[in-house]
């Protein structure tokens, strides 16, 4: 993400939100965070964007590519149009965090929060690290108090209370863990506590964790969620993982949840579900990095920097004729990350594409997919239809996930406690 190193959230209020083509989608109205039991900086979950009068939606921080003084730019023009509803443990920064009275630990001064500064952590999450606060002014002199900045952990009065916090302490511990480790921790919890944690997680975080769980456990968790929430989490999951999960459900459950999903989100999942298991079509993601021939190296590198991409998917871009969304226009070839790094930023990606290794068909069985990746030392391979249109890409992690024996996650979990 290209943006300032620190962003004060109050300054985002009212600025435009744009898609990559420069078309305005709406305006920022607030930011969503979740407070913690400890003094660690809380994570900013996303922005509340008003796309039309009185219709506000939630945009996860992972969808942002740039935050500039006068605009926010998203990675795509597709957003979830469901009306924003605050979930349990979520706090609106502008509406609820600002104007709170806190105590500055050094000196014990009382102060009012007037702004919150967020920064990106090493894990690419946005966290609130600093607060702008103002001390009370002298009443008789009618002066405004002193305005200064403090670190998040230097004030009292913002952390969640220690007593009667239910799962808050556990959520605070889990917040710094990788999704795979949280998934492992969930499997060790009693069913009641597991569901308490799941219900308190935001959709993006839960989607990341669900993708690390065995499919049987995914189905059990989804059965306990309200249908609307389940559909939201499916939208936040990778298309191929969402398709795999739905494939474990009854036909009635599949159709009900797909109907609740946004049409633009449900359509690629339906398409993936049409392919047979253990084929390139059944394994692939329909959202690889796709570029048009006139895109520059600089633009391609900006796309692969997206922290939401897996390393395997970010290792190359696929160049196609319009349209750019899968199924695309005619597939032209692959430009690998190493090749992009060797070329000047203004060079066109179409000048460095490779097509020597060929492409897979959606009905290619998994053993042939594996041999193809191994033969050409690839981490991902394109999948095209009979008209040479790009449908998606199969990555090495997709293949490994299906080649490992059933229950391999449980085996790793037991071994790690050694």
C-alpha positions as a Markdown table, in Angstrom:
| # | Residue | x | y | z |
|---|---|---|---|---|
| 1 | Unk | 0.0 | 0.0 | 0.0 |
| 2 | Unk | 1.3 | 3.4 | -0.9 |
| 3 | Unk | 0.4 | 6.1 | 1.6 |
| 4 | Unk | 1.7 | 8.3 | 4.4 |
| 5 | Unk | 3.4 | 6.4 | 7.2 |
| 6 | Unk | 0.9 | 7.8 | 9.7 |
| 7 | Unk | -2.6 | 8.9 | 9.0 |
| 8 | Unk | -4.8 | 10.8 | 11.5 |
| 9 | Unk | -8.3 | 9.4 | 11.1 |
| 10 | Unk | -10.3 | 12.7 | 11.7 |
| 11 | Unk | -8.6 | 14.1 | 8.6 |
| 12 | Unk | -10.1 | 11.3 | 6.5 |
| 13 | Unk | -13.7 | 12.3 | 7.2 |
| 14 | Unk | -15.4 | 13.4 | 4.1 |
| 15 | Unk | -12.7 | 12.7 | 1.6 |
| 16 | Unk | -13.5 | 10.8 | -1.6 |
| 17 | Unk | -13.1 | 7.0 | -2.1 |
| 18 | Unk | -12.1 | 6.0 | -5.6 |
| 19 | Unk | -11.6 | 2.8 | -7.6 |
| 20 | Unk | -8.4 | 2.2 | -9.6 |
| 21 | Unk | -9.8 | 3.9 | -12.7 |
| 22 | Unk | -10.3 | 7.1 | -10.8 |
| 23 | Unk | -14.1 | 6.8 | -10.5 |
| 24 | Unk | -15.5 | 8.0 | -7.2 |
| 25 | Unk | -17.4 | 5.4 | -5.2 |
| 26 | Unk | -18.3 | 7.5 | -2.1 |
| 27 | Unk | -16.9 | 9.3 | 0.8 |
| 28 | Unk | -15.2 | 8.3 | 4.1 |
| 29 | Unk | -17.5 | 8.8 | 7.1 |
| 30 | Unk | -15.7 | 6.9 | 9.9 |
| 31 | Unk | -13.2 | 4.1 | 10.7 |
| 32 | Unk | -13.9 | 0.9 | 12.7 |
| 33 | Unk | -11.6 | -0.5 | 15.4 |
| 34 | Unk | -11.9 | -2.9 | 18.3 |
| 35 | Unk | -10.5 | -2.1 | 21.7 |
| 36 | Unk | -8.4 | -4.5 | 23.7 |
| 37 | Unk | -8.1 | -5.6 | 27.3 |
| 38 | Unk | -4.4 | -4.8 | 27.4 |
| 39 | Unk | -2.7 | -1.6 | 26.4 |
| 40 | Unk | -1.6 | -2.8 | 22.9 |
| 41 | Unk | -2.6 | -0.6 | 20.0 |
| 42 | Unk | -6.0 | -1.7 | 18.5 |
| 43 | Unk | -6.3 | -2.8 | 14.9 |
| 44 | Unk | -8.3 | -0.6 | 12.5 |
| 45 | Unk | -10.7 | -3.1 | 10.8 |
| 46 | Unk | -11.9 | -0.9 | 7.9 |
| 47 | Unk | -13.6 | 2.3 | 6.8 |
| 48 | Unk | -17.3 | 3.3 | 6.8 |
| 49 | Unk | -18.0 | 4.7 | 3.4 |
| 50 | Unk | -21.1 | 6.5 | 2.3 |
| 51 | Unk | -21.8 | 5.5 | -1.3 |
| 52 | Unk | -25.1 | 7.4 | -1.5 |
| 53 | Unk | -27.1 | 9.6 | 1.0 |
| 54 | Unk | -27.7 | 7.6 | 4.2 |
| 55 | Unk | -26.4 | 4.4 | 2.7 |
| 56 | Unk | -23.1 | 3.4 | 4.4 |
| 57 | Unk | -21.1 | 0.3 | 3.7 |
| 58 | Unk | -18.0 | -1.3 | 5.3 |
| 59 | Unk | -14.7 | -1.4 | 3.3 |
| 60 | Unk | -12.0 | -3.6 | 4.9 |
| 61 | Unk | -8.5 | -2.0 | 5.2 |
| 62 | Unk | -7.1 | -4.7 | 3.1 |
| 63 | Unk | -9.0 | -3.3 | 0.1 |
| 64 | Unk | -7.1 | 0.0 | 0.3 |
| 65 | Unk | -4.1 | 0.6 | -2.0 |
| 66 | Unk | -3.5 | 4.3 | -1.2 |
| 67 | Unk | -4.4 | 6.8 | 1.4 |
| 68 | Unk | -3.6 | 10.3 | 0.3 |
| 69 | Unk | -4.5 | 13.7 | 1.8 |
| 70 | Unk | -7.5 | 14.2 | -0.5 |
| 71 | Unk | -8.5 | 10.6 | -1.5 |
| 72 | Unk | -8.6 | 6.9 | -0.6 |
| 73 | Unk | -8.0 | 4.5 | -3.5 |
| 74 | Unk | -9.3 | 0.9 | -3.5 |
| 75 | Unk | -7.8 | -2.1 | -5.1 |
| 76 | Unk | -11.0 | -2.7 | -7.2 |
| 77 | Unk | -14.3 | -1.0 | -7.9 |
| 78 | Unk | -16.3 | -3.9 | -6.4 |
| 79 | Unk | -17.5 | -3.3 | -2.9 |
| 80 | Unk | -20.0 | -5.1 | -0.6 |
| 81 | Unk | -23.2 | -3.0 | -0.8 |
| 82 | Unk | -24.7 | -4.4 | 2.4 |
| 83 | Unk | -25.5 | -1.6 | 4.8 |
| 84 | Unk | -22.9 | -1.2 | 7.5 |
| 85 | Unk | -23.9 | -2.6 | 10.9 |
| 86 | Unk | -21.5 | -2.4 | 13.8 |
| 87 | Unk | -20.7 | -5.7 | 15.4 |
| 88 | Unk | -20.0 | -6.7 | 19.0 |
| 89 | Unk | -16.7 | -5.2 | 20.3 |
| 90 | Unk | -16.4 | -2.8 | 17.4 |
| 91 | Unk | -15.9 | 1.0 | 18.0 |
| 92 | Unk | -16.5 | 3.8 | 15.6 |
| 93 | Unk | -13.4 | 6.0 | 15.9 |
| 94 | Unk | -14.9 | 9.4 | 15.0 |
| 95 | Unk | -18.3 | 8.8 | 16.5 |
| 96 | Unk | -17.3 | 7.0 | 19.7 |
| 97 | Unk | -13.6 | 7.2 | 20.4 |
| 98 | Unk | -13.1 | 10.9 | 19.8 |
| 99 | Unk | -14.2 | 13.2 | 22.7 |
| 100 | Unk | -13.6 | 10.5 | 25.2 |
| 101 | Unk | -12.0 | 11.6 | 28.5 |
| 102 | Unk | -8.8 | 9.8 | 29.3 |
| 103 | Unk | -6.0 | 10.1 | 31.9 |
| 104 | Unk | -2.4 | 10.7 | 30.7 |
| 105 | Unk | -0.4 | 8.3 | 32.9 |
| 106 | Unk | 2.6 | 10.7 | 33.2 |
| 107 | Unk | 1.4 | 13.4 | 35.4 |
| 108 | Unk | -2.1 | 12.1 | 35.8 |
| 109 | Unk | -3.6 | 14.9 | 33.7 |
| 110 | Unk | -7.2 | 14.5 | 32.4 |
| 111 | Unk | -7.5 | 15.1 | 28.7 |
| 112 | Unk | -10.0 | 14.7 | 25.8 |
| 113 | Unk | -9.2 | 12.6 | 22.7 |
| 114 | Unk | -9.4 | 14.8 | 19.6 |
| 115 | Unk | -7.8 | 12.5 | 17.0 |
| 116 | Unk | -6.3 | 9.1 | 16.5 |
| 117 | Unk | -3.2 | 8.3 | 14.4 |
| 118 | Unk | -2.9 | 5.0 | 12.7 |
| 119 | Unk | 0.1 | 3.3 | 11.2 |
| 120 | Unk | 0.8 | 0.1 | 9.3 |
| 121 | Unk | 2.5 | -2.7 | 11.4 |
| 122 | Unk | 5.1 | -5.2 | 10.1 |
| 123 | Unk | 2.2 | -7.5 | 9.4 |
| 124 | Unk | 0.6 | -4.8 | 7.1 |
| 125 | Unk | -2.3 | -4.3 | 9.5 |
| 126 | Unk | -3.3 | -0.7 | 10.3 |
| 127 | Unk | -3.2 | 0.0 | 14.1 |
| 128 | Unk | -3.9 | 3.1 | 16.2 |
| 129 | Unk | -0.6 | 3.9 | 17.7 |
| 130 | Unk | -1.0 | 7.6 | 18.8 |
| 131 | Unk | -3.7 | 9.9 | 20.1 |
| 132 | Unk | -4.0 | 13.6 | 19.8 |
| 133 | Unk | -5.4 | 14.9 | 23.2 |
| 134 | Unk | -6.3 | 18.2 | 24.7 |
| 135 | Unk | -6.1 | 19.2 | 28.3 |
| 136 | Unk | -8.9 | 21.4 | 29.8 |
| 137 | Unk | -8.2 | 25.2 | 29.4 |
| 138 | Unk | -8.5 | 27.8 | 32.1 |
| 139 | Unk | -12.2 | 28.6 | 32.5 |
| 140 | Unk | -11.8 | 32.2 | 33.6 |
| 141 | Unk | -9.3 | 33.0 | 30.8 |
| 142 | Unk | -11.5 | 31.1 | 28.3 |
| 143 | Unk | -8.5 | 29.6 | 26.8 |
| 144 | Unk | -8.3 | 26.3 | 25.0 |
| 145 | Unk | -6.3 | 23.7 | 26.6 |
| 146 | Unk | -2.9 | 22.3 | 25.5 |
| 147 | Unk | -3.0 | 20.0 | 22.5 |
| 148 | Unk | -0.3 | 17.3 | 22.3 |
| 149 | Unk | 0.2 | 13.7 | 21.2 |
| 150 | Unk | 0.7 | 10.6 | 23.3 |
| 151 | Unk | 1.3 | 6.9 | 22.6 |
| 152 | Unk | -1.8 | 4.7 | 22.8 |
| 153 | Unk | -0.4 | 2.9 | 25.9 |
| 154 | Unk | 0.3 | 6.1 | 27.7 |
| 155 | Unk | -3.3 | 6.8 | 28.6 |
| 156 | Unk | -5.8 | 5.1 | 30.9 |
| 157 | Unk | -9.5 | 4.9 | 30.2 |
| 158 | Unk | -9.6 | 3.3 | 26.7 |
| 159 | Unk | -8.8 | -0.4 | 27.3 |
| 160 | Unk | -11.7 | -2.8 | 27.8 |
| 161 | Unk | -12.3 | -3.5 | 31.5 |
| 162 | Unk | -10.5 | -6.6 | 32.9 |
| 163 | Unk | -13.5 | -7.8 | 35.0 |
| 164 | Unk | -16.5 | -9.5 | 33.4 |
| 165 | Unk | -15.0 | -9.2 | 29.9 |
| 166 | Unk | -15.9 | -12.8 | 28.8 |
| 167 | Unk | -13.8 | -13.6 | 25.9 |
| 168 | Unk | -12.1 | -10.2 | 25.5 |
| 169 | Unk | -8.9 | -11.3 | 27.2 |
| 170 | Unk | -8.7 | -14.3 | 24.9 |
| 171 | Unk | -9.4 | -12.2 | 21.8 |
| 172 | Unk | -6.7 | -9.8 | 22.8 |
| 173 | Unk | -4.2 | -12.7 | 22.9 |
| 174 | Unk | -5.4 | -14.1 | 19.6 |
| 175 | Unk | -5.3 | -10.7 | 17.8 |
| 176 | Unk | -1.5 | -10.9 | 17.4 |
| 177 | Unk | -1.4 | -14.5 | 16.2 |
| 178 | Unk | -1.3 | -15.7 | 12.6 |
| 179 | Unk | -4.6 | -17.1 | 11.2 |
| 180 | Unk | -3.2 | -20.7 | 11.1 |
| 181 | Unk | -2.2 | -20.5 | 14.8 |
| 182 | Unk | -5.6 | -19.0 | 15.8 |
| 183 | Unk | -7.3 | -21.9 | 13.9 |
| 184 | Unk | -5.2 | -24.4 | 15.9 |
| 185 | Unk | -6.2 | -22.6 | 19.1 |
| 186 | Unk | -9.9 | -22.8 | 18.2 |
| 187 | Unk | -9.7 | -26.5 | 17.6 |
| 188 | Unk | -8.4 | -26.9 | 21.2 |
| 189 | Unk | -11.3 | -24.9 | 22.7 |
| 190 | Unk | -14.5 | -26.2 | 24.1 |
| 191 | Unk | -17.4 | -25.7 | 21.6 |
| 192 | Unk | -19.0 | -22.9 | 23.7 |
| 193 | Unk | -15.9 | -20.9 | 24.0 |
| 194 | Unk | -15.0 | -21.5 | 20.3 |
| 195 | Unk | -18.3 | -20.0 | 19.2 |
| 196 | Unk | -18.0 | -17.1 | 21.5 |
| 197 | Unk | -14.7 | -16.2 | 19.9 |
| 198 | Unk | -16.0 | -16.8 | 16.4 |
| 199 | Unk | -19.0 | -14.5 | 16.9 |
| 200 | Unk | -16.7 | -11.7 | 18.3 |
| 201 | Unk | -14.2 | -11.8 | 15.3 |
| 202 | Unk | -14.7 | -9.4 | 12.4 |
| 203 | Unk | -15.6 | -10.9 | 9.0 |
| 204 | Unk | -12.2 | -10.4 | 7.4 |
| 205 | Unk | -10.3 | -12.0 | 10.4 |
| 206 | Unk | -12.8 | -14.8 | 10.6 |
| 207 | Unk | -12.5 | -15.5 | 6.9 |
| 208 | Unk | -8.7 | -15.8 | 7.1 |
| 209 | Unk | -9.0 | -18.2 | 10.1 |
| 210 | Unk | -11.7 | -20.3 | 8.5 |
| 211 | Unk | -9.4 | -21.0 | 5.5 |
| 212 | Unk | -6.9 | -22.6 | 7.9 |
| 213 | Unk | -9.5 | -25.0 | 9.5 |
| 214 | Unk | -10.4 | -28.5 | 8.3 |
| 215 | Unk | -13.6 | -28.4 | 6.2 |
| 216 | Unk | -15.6 | -30.4 | 8.8 |
| 217 | Unk | -14.9 | -27.8 | 11.4 |
| 218 | Unk | -15.7 | -25.0 | 9.0 |
| 219 | Unk | -19.1 | -26.5 | 8.3 |
| 220 | Unk | -19.8 | -26.8 | 12.1 |
| 221 | Unk | -18.9 | -23.1 | 12.7 |
| 222 | Unk | -21.0 | -21.9 | 9.8 |
| 223 | Unk | -24.0 | -23.9 | 11.0 |
| 224 | Unk | -23.8 | -21.8 | 14.2 |
| 225 | Unk | -23.7 | -18.4 | 12.4 |
| 226 | Unk | -26.7 | -16.5 | 11.3 |
| 227 | Unk | -27.2 | -16.8 | 7.5 |
| 228 | Unk | -26.4 | -13.1 | 6.8 |
| 229 | Unk | -23.2 | -13.3 | 8.8 |
| 230 | Unk | -22.2 | -16.6 | 7.1 |
| 231 | Unk | -22.7 | -15.0 | 3.7 |
| 232 | Unk | -20.6 | -12.0 | 4.7 |
| 233 | Unk | -17.7 | -14.3 | 5.8 |
| 234 | Unk | -18.0 | -16.3 | 2.5 |
| 235 | Unk | -17.6 | -13.0 | 0.6 |
| 236 | Unk | -14.4 | -12.2 | 2.6 |
| 237 | Unk | -12.9 | -15.7 | 1.9 |
| 238 | Unk | -10.9 | -16.5 | -1.2 |
| 239 | Unk | -13.2 | -17.7 | -4.0 |
| 240 | Unk | -11.7 | -21.1 | -4.2 |
| 241 | Unk | -11.9 | -21.6 | -0.4 |
| 242 | Unk | -15.5 | -20.4 | -0.3 |
| 243 | Unk | -16.3 | -22.8 | -3.1 |
| 244 | Unk | -14.7 | -25.7 | -1.3 |
| 245 | Unk | -16.6 | -24.9 | 1.9 |
| 246 | Unk | -19.9 | -24.6 | 0.1 |
| 247 | Unk | -19.2 | -27.9 | -1.6 |
| 248 | Unk | -19.3 | -29.6 | 1.8 |
| 249 | Unk | -22.8 | -28.3 | 2.5 |
| 250 | Unk | -26.2 | -29.5 | 1.3 |
| 251 | Unk | -27.6 | -28.2 | -1.9 |
| 252 | Unk | -30.2 | -26.2 | 0.0 |
| 253 | Unk | -27.6 | -24.6 | 2.2 |
| 254 | Unk | -25.5 | -23.8 | -0.8 |
| 255 | Unk | -28.3 | -22.0 | -2.7 |
| 256 | Unk | -29.5 | -20.1 | 0.4 |
| 257 | Unk | -26.0 | -18.7 | 1.2 |
| 258 | Unk | -25.2 | -17.9 | -2.5 |
| 259 | Unk | -28.5 | -16.0 | -2.7 |
| 260 | Unk | -27.5 | -13.9 | 0.3 |
| 261 | Unk | -24.1 | -13.1 | -1.2 |
| 262 | Unk | -23.6 | -10.0 | -3.4 |
| 263 | Unk | -24.1 | -11.1 | -7.0 |
| 264 | Unk | -20.6 | -10.0 | -8.0 |
| 265 | Unk | -19.1 | -12.0 | -5.1 |
| 266 | Unk | -21.3 | -15.1 | -5.7 |
| 267 | Unk | -20.8 | -15.4 | -9.4 |
| 268 | Unk | -17.1 | -16.5 | -9.4 |
| 269 | Unk | -17.8 | -18.9 | -6.5 |
| 270 | Unk | -20.6 | -20.5 | -8.5 |
| 271 | Unk | -18.3 | -20.9 | -11.5 |
| 272 | Unk | -15.6 | -22.6 | -9.4 |
| 273 | Unk | -18.2 | -25.0 | -7.9 |
| 274 | Unk | -19.1 | -26.1 | -11.5 |
| 275 | Unk | -15.7 | -27.8 | -11.9 |
| 276 | Unk | -14.8 | -31.3 | -10.7 |
| 277 | Unk | -12.8 | -31.8 | -7.6 |
| 278 | Unk | -9.1 | -32.5 | -8.0 |
| 279 | Unk | -8.9 | -30.7 | -11.3 |
| 280 | Unk | -7.2 | -27.4 | -12.3 |
| 281 | Unk | -10.7 | -25.7 | -12.4 |
| 282 | Unk | -11.6 | -27.1 | -8.9 |
| 283 | Unk | -8.2 | -26.1 | -7.4 |
| 284 | Unk | -7.7 | -22.6 | -9.0 |
| 285 | Unk | -8.4 | -19.2 | -7.7 |
| 286 | Unk | -10.4 | -16.9 | -10.0 |
| 287 | Unk | -8.6 | -13.8 | -8.7 |
| 288 | Unk | -4.9 | -13.9 | -9.8 |
| 289 | Unk | -3.1 | -10.7 | -10.6 |
| 290 | Unk | -4.3 | -9.8 | -14.1 |
| 291 | Unk | -2.9 | -6.9 | -16.2 |
| 292 | Unk | -3.8 | -5.5 | -19.6 |
| 293 | Unk | -1.0 | -5.2 | -22.3 |
| 294 | Unk | -0.6 | -1.5 | -21.9 |
| 295 | Unk | 0.1 | -1.7 | -18.2 |
| 296 | Unk | 3.5 | -0.6 | -17.0 |
| 297 | Unk | 6.0 | -2.5 | -14.8 |
| 298 | Unk | 5.4 | 0.1 | -12.1 |
| 299 | Unk | 1.7 | -0.6 | -12.2 |
| 300 | Unk | 2.2 | -4.4 | -12.0 |
| 301 | Unk | 4.6 | -4.1 | -9.1 |
| 302 | Unk | 2.1 | -1.9 | -7.2 |
| 303 | Unk | -0.5 | -4.7 | -7.7 |
| 304 | Unk | 1.7 | -7.5 | -6.4 |
| 305 | Unk | 2.6 | -5.4 | -3.3 |
| 306 | Unk | -0.9 | -6.0 | -2.0 |
| 307 | Unk | -0.5 | -7.7 | 1.4 |
| 308 | Unk | -3.7 | -9.6 | 0.9 |
| 309 | Unk | -2.1 | -11.7 | -1.9 |
| 310 | Unk | -0.4 | -15.0 | -1.1 |
| 311 | Unk | 3.3 | -15.2 | -2.0 |
| 312 | Unk | 2.5 | -17.8 | -4.7 |
| 313 | Unk | -0.1 | -15.6 | -6.4 |
| 314 | Unk | 2.0 | -12.4 | -6.1 |
| 315 | Unk | 5.0 | -14.1 | -7.8 |
| 316 | Unk | 3.7 | -13.3 | -11.3 |
| 317 | Unk | 1.1 | -11.3 | -13.3 |
| 318 | Unk | -1.0 | -12.7 | -16.1 |
| 319 | Unk | -1.3 | -10.5 | -19.2 |
| 320 | Unk | -4.6 | -10.6 | -21.2 |
| 321 | Unk | -6.6 | -8.7 | -23.7 |
| 322 | Unk | -9.7 | -6.9 | -22.3 |
| 323 | Unk | -11.9 | -7.6 | -20.4 |
| 324 | Unk | -9.6 | -7.9 | -17.4 |
| 325 | Unk | -11.9 | -9.7 | -15.0 |
| 326 | Unk | -12.0 | -13.5 | -15.3 |
| 327 | Unk | -13.0 | -15.0 | -17.7 |
| 328 | Unk | -10.8 | -12.5 | -19.5 |
| 329 | Unk | -10.0 | -11.7 | -23.1 |
| 330 | Unk | -7.4 | -13.8 | -24.8 |
| 331 | Unk | -4.5 | -14.8 | -22.6 |
| 332 | Unk | -1.2 | -13.4 | -23.8 |
| 333 | Unk | 1.3 | -14.8 | -21.3 |
| 334 | Unk | 2.9 | -14.6 | -17.8 |
| 335 | Unk | 5.3 | -11.9 | -16.5 |
| 336 | Unk | 7.2 | -13.2 | -13.5 |
| 337 | Unk | 8.2 | -11.0 | -10.6 |
| 338 | Unk | 11.9 | -11.4 | -11.2 |
| 339 | Unk | 11.5 | -10.3 | -14.8 |
| 340 | Unk | 9.5 | -7.2 | -13.6 |
| 341 | Unk | 12.2 | -6.2 | -11.2 |
| 342 | Unk | 14.8 | -6.3 | -13.9 |
| 343 | Unk | 13.0 | -3.8 | -16.2 |
| 344 | Unk | 12.5 | 0.0 | -15.9 |
| 345 | Unk | 9.2 | 1.1 | -14.3 |
| 346 | Unk | 7.9 | 2.7 | -17.5 |
| 347 | Unk | 8.3 | -0.6 | -19.6 |
| 348 | Unk | 5.2 | -2.4 | -20.7 |
| 349 | Unk | 4.4 | -5.8 | -19.2 |
| 350 | Unk | 3.4 | -7.1 | -22.6 |
| 351 | Unk | 7.0 | -6.9 | -23.6 |
| 352 | Unk | 8.2 | -9.5 | -21.1 |
| 353 | Unk | 5.5 | -12.1 | -21.1 |
| 354 | Unk | 6.3 | -15.8 | -21.4 |
| 355 | Unk | 4.1 | -18.4 | -22.8 |
| 356 | Unk | 6.5 | -21.2 | -23.4 |
| 357 | Unk | 5.3 | -23.3 | -20.5 |
| 358 | Unk | 1.7 | -23.3 | -21.8 |
| 359 | Unk | -1.5 | -23.2 | -19.8 |
| 360 | Unk | -3.7 | -25.7 | -18.1 |
| 361 | Unk | -7.3 | -26.5 | -19.0 |
| 362 | Unk | -9.9 | -26.5 | -16.2 |
| 363 | Unk | -10.4 | -30.3 | -16.5 |
| 364 | Unk | -6.7 | -31.1 | -16.1 |
| 365 | Unk | -6.4 | -33.6 | -13.3 |
| 366 | Unk | -4.4 | -32.8 | -10.2 |
| 367 | Unk | -1.5 | -35.2 | -11.0 |
| 368 | Unk | -0.9 | -33.5 | -14.3 |
| 369 | Unk | -1.1 | -30.1 | -12.5 |
| 370 | Unk | 1.5 | -31.2 | -10.1 |
| 371 | Unk | 3.8 | -32.4 | -12.8 |
| 372 | Unk | 3.3 | -29.2 | -14.8 |
| 373 | Unk | 4.3 | -27.0 | -11.8 |
| 374 | Unk | 7.3 | -29.3 | -11.0 |
| 375 | Unk | 8.5 | -29.5 | -14.6 |
| 376 | Unk | 8.7 | -25.8 | -15.1 |
| 377 | Unk | 9.6 | -24.8 | -11.5 |
| 378 | Unk | 6.4 | -22.7 | -11.2 |
| 379 | Unk | 4.6 | -21.5 | -8.0 |
| 380 | Unk | 1.4 | -20.8 | -10.0 |
| 381 | Unk | 0.1 | -21.7 | -13.5 |
| 382 | Unk | -2.6 | -20.1 | -15.6 |
| 383 | Unk | -5.9 | -21.9 | -16.4 |
| 384 | Unk | -7.6 | -21.1 | -19.7 |
| 385 | Unk | -10.7 | -22.3 | -21.5 |
| 386 | Unk | -11.0 | -23.5 | -25.1 |
| 387 | Unk | -11.1 | -19.9 | -26.4 |
| 388 | Unk | -7.8 | -19.2 | -24.6 |
| 389 | Unk | -9.5 | -16.9 | -22.1 |
| 390 | Unk | -7.9 | -16.8 | -18.6 |
| 391 | Unk | -10.2 | -18.4 | -16.0 |
| 392 | Unk | -7.8 | -18.3 | -13.0 |
| 393 | Unk | -4.6 | -19.7 | -11.7 |
| 394 | Unk | -3.5 | -22.8 | -9.7 |
| 395 | Unk | -0.9 | -22.2 | -7.1 |
| 396 | Unk | 1.4 | -24.6 | -5.4 |
| 397 | Unk | -0.2 | -24.1 | -2.1 |
| 398 | Unk | -3.6 | -25.0 | -3.6 |
| 399 | Unk | -2.1 | -28.3 | -4.8 |
| 400 | Unk | -0.3 | -29.1 | -1.5 |
| 401 | Unk | -3.6 | -28.5 | 0.4 |
| 402 | Unk | -5.2 | -31.3 | -1.6 |
| 403 | Unk | -2.2 | -33.7 | -1.8 |
| 404 | Unk | -1.6 | -33.8 | 2.0 |
| 405 | Unk | -3.4 | -36.6 | 3.8 |
| 406 | Unk | -6.8 | -35.9 | 5.4 |
| 407 | Unk | -6.3 | -34.6 | 8.9 |
| 408 | Unk | -2.8 | -33.2 | 8.3 |
| 409 | Unk | -3.7 | -30.1 | 10.2 |
| 410 | Unk | -4.6 | -32.1 | 13.3 |
| 411 | Unk | -1.3 | -34.0 | 13.1 |
| 412 | Unk | 0.7 | -30.8 | 12.9 |
| 413 | Unk | -1.3 | -29.4 | 15.8 |
| 414 | Unk | -0.5 | -32.4 | 18.0 |
| 415 | Unk | 3.1 | -32.4 | 17.1 |
| 416 | Unk | 3.6 | -28.8 | 17.9 |
| 417 | Unk | 2.7 | -29.3 | 21.5 |
| 418 | Unk | 5.5 | -32.0 | 21.7 |
